[in-house]
Amino acid sequence: MKIVIIGGGIAGLSCGILLHNNGVDVIVNERESDIPIKGNAFLMHADGLSILKEFATQQMIGNIPGKEIDTFILKRPDETEIKYLKLEPWQSIKRKDIIEFLYHLFPNDRIKTGRVFSHFLYQEEKAIAAVFKNGDTEYGDVFIGADGANSAVREELFGKINFENTEVKEVVGVLSHPFLVKFNANVFNKYHSKEIGLSFGYIPTSDEEIVWYMQYDTSLYNLENNTADSLKDLCTQLTKDFPSVVHQIIKLNDFNATYLWHAKDFDILPAFHKNNIALIGDAAHLALPFTSAGTTNALVDAKVITDKILSCSDIESAFTSYYKERSPVLSEHLTLGREIKNKFLHPNKEDDDELKVPLISHKKLHNQVAPKNKRIHLLYFTDPVCSTCWIIQPQLRKLKLEYENYIEIEYCMGGLLPSWENYNRGNITSPSDAYEYWEKINEQQGMPIFPDVWRDNPLPSSYPPSIAFKAAQLQDTDKAIIFLRRINEMLFFENKNIVENVLLHRAAFESGLDAARLMRDLEGKAQLLFEADLTLAQELSINTLPTFIFTDRYNNSKILKGFQEYASFEKILLEFIPDATKSLITKRYNKIFKKYPTLTTSEFAFLTDNSADAAICILTQLFNKGIVCEHSIKNNETIWKLHSKYS
C-alpha cells in the first residue's frame, strides 16, 4: 500500500514519519520549494508533546526544541492579578524549529517539494493519483490531505467551506530578549482588558527569545495596510494603557518579521474522508487561536489516523474510526474557542472568577468519574495549626487508601486559635507555651514537627489559613486537601508563618489552584464558609481537635476525639460495614506518591507497613533512580516528593 500525503507542514510530515516508521510506503508533497518554515511560534500541549518525544526517543536525538511552560499569569493592564496557576505540561516552540526537527526525521527522497495540489484522478469513484499544478502526478492507494486551513483537498471533497466571521485578529512576533526570559523562564504572561476586546501575551520559546501576541477586536482599529510601520502603530496605539513591559516588547520588536492573522474557524465536517481520501490537521478542522489547540491536534490526528490505518481491516473502517475518535474532542475545542472569543469581545460582562484559561486540556474540567456510593460519611474537624491534626496524618491517609471505596471525608475548620487575647486551651496561653508543647511532641511522635515559628515569628491566629482553606474548597475540594497539606508542611516542617498572604499565594499555586482567585475569595465568599464551619462546630459541641464523626446511611453516628491509633478508625468502620474489605496497598510506590504528592518518612513506613529502616532504604533507592526527590530541614527530617517527570 502506498500513501500519498498532500502538505508538508506539521500534520503531514508527522503522519509521514509515523507511517514510514511502521514500514508503510509514503510520499509527502509540499507546495513550497523548500522547507516550509513560515510562521512564528505556538504552544504545544502534552498530548502532542508526547508524540514528539516518541520521535526523539526512537531516533536517539535528545531533547525536542522549545521551552517548557508550567505557569499561567493573567493580569489587567493595571497589573491587577486575575489568575495565577500551574499548567499541565506545555511546550512553547518556534514553528521553524519544529519543522526542521521533523524534516530531520523523514527521508529526503520521500519529500517532493514545489508541488501545489490541483486535483485527483479517479477510477470507479476512488482516487488513484494526485495531480499538481507543475504537471507532476503521484499515484497511490490512499491519499491524506494535510494542506492547511485553506485546503484544496478539502474543497474537492466537500466544496467551499463557510468560515465563521470572528471579528478578531492576532498580531504575532518573536523577539530576542534574554533578560525578560530570565525572569519569566517558564511563564505564560497575559494582560487582558476589562473594558474592550484586547489582550497581550508573551511566552519564552528558548533561553533567548519570546513569542508575543496581541489579540484585538477589529472594530477597535482600522488597519489600512499590512506594513511593518502600520502593524507597529496598531500595537502601539492599542496598548498605550498597558504596562511598561508591553511597551518595551513593541519598541524592540522587528515588525518586518511579524505576522497578522485573521482568526477564523468552521463547523465540524460531517466526515473527515470520502472513499480513500482523508483530511488531517487544519484541513480537517479549524479552531480559534484562543485554545492553542492547532499544533497539538495536528500531531494527534497524525498519530490516530496512522494507528487506525495499521490496525483496521480496510481503509473505510480506518477512516470512519478516526473520525469517531477525533470529532468529539475537536468539537469541544471548537466550542471552547468560540466561547472564549465571545467573552473576549465583551469582557465587561464576565466575572473575573469565570475567566477561562485560553488553553485546551486533556482532562475535562468538572467531568470527573462520578463518586462511588459511599456508605460512610466522615466529618473531620481540623485546623491548620493543630499539631495533633498533623501527627495523625499517617492514620488518616491510610484510612483513605485502604477503605476509599466505603468512606467519604468532609473537611471542616474548627477555629483553634481566634487570637492570643485571653486564650487558654490545654494549658497553652501564649506562643511560648505552644513552643514548649510542640518541642515535647516532636520528641514523642514520628511526624516531624518543629516549634521554632512560635519563637521566631508566631502566628497571631489560625483563622486566616482556615479561611484560605475554605477559599481553596471553592475551587476544587481535592486540591483544597493538597493545599491544607502544603500549609501544614510550611508551618510544622518549614517554620513559616502561614498567616502571611505571600505564603498562602505560593501554597495555592503549588497545589494546582488559581492563586489569584484564592486571594480574592479570602476577602469574601470564603469568610462566609468559614463562619458556617464555626457555627456547625458550635452546634455539635466540638471542643477537641481533631474530631471525627462517622455517620452511616441510617444516620447512626460514632465519634472519635483527639489522637487515635489506626485500629480505632478501622474498628468503627467495620462496626458499620462488617463485610468491608481493604484495598491492597501497591508495592509500586510511585502510585502511593501519586495519591499523596508528599510523604514524610514515617508516613511512608506506616502506609507501606515497613519499619523505619526499611522505609528509608526503599525511599533512598527511589531517590537514586530519580523517581522521588527529597526536602530536608534539620535533624535529617525529610519530606519526599514524586519527581515532576513522573507526576
Buried (B, 14 or more C-beta within 10 A) or exposed (E): EEBBBBBBBBBBBBBBBBBBBEEBEBBBBBBBEEBBBEBBBBBBBBBBBBBBBBBBEEEEEEEBBBBBBBBBBBBBBEEEBBBBBBBBBBBBBBBBBBBEBBBEBBEEEBBBBBBBBBBBEEEEEBBBBBBBEEEBEBEBBBBBBBBBBEBBBBBBBBEEBEBBEBBBBBBBBBBEBEEBBEEBBBBBBBBBBBEBBBBBBBBBBBEEBBBBBBBBBBEBBEBEEEEEEBBBBBBEEBBEEBBEBBBBBBEEBEBEEBBBBEBBBBEBBEBBBBBBBBBBBBBBBBBBBBBBBBBBBBBBBBBBBBBBBEEBEEBEEBBBBBBEBBBEBBBBBBEBBBBBBBBBBEBEEBEBBEBBBBBBBEEEEEEEEEEEEBBBBBBBBBBBBBBBBBBBBBBBBBBBBBBBBBBBBEBBBBBBBEEBEEBEEEEBEEBEBBBBBBBEBBEEBBBBBBBBBBBEEBBBBBBBBBBBBBBBBBBBEEBBBBBBBBBBBBBBBBBBBBBBEEBBBBBBBBBBBBBBBBBBBBEEBBBEBBBEBBEBBEEBEBEBBBBBBBBBEEEEEBBBBEBBEBEEBBEBBEEBBEEBEEEEBEEEBBEBBEBBBBBBBBBBBBBBEBEEEEBBEBBEEBBEEEBBEEEEBEEEBBBBBBBEEEE
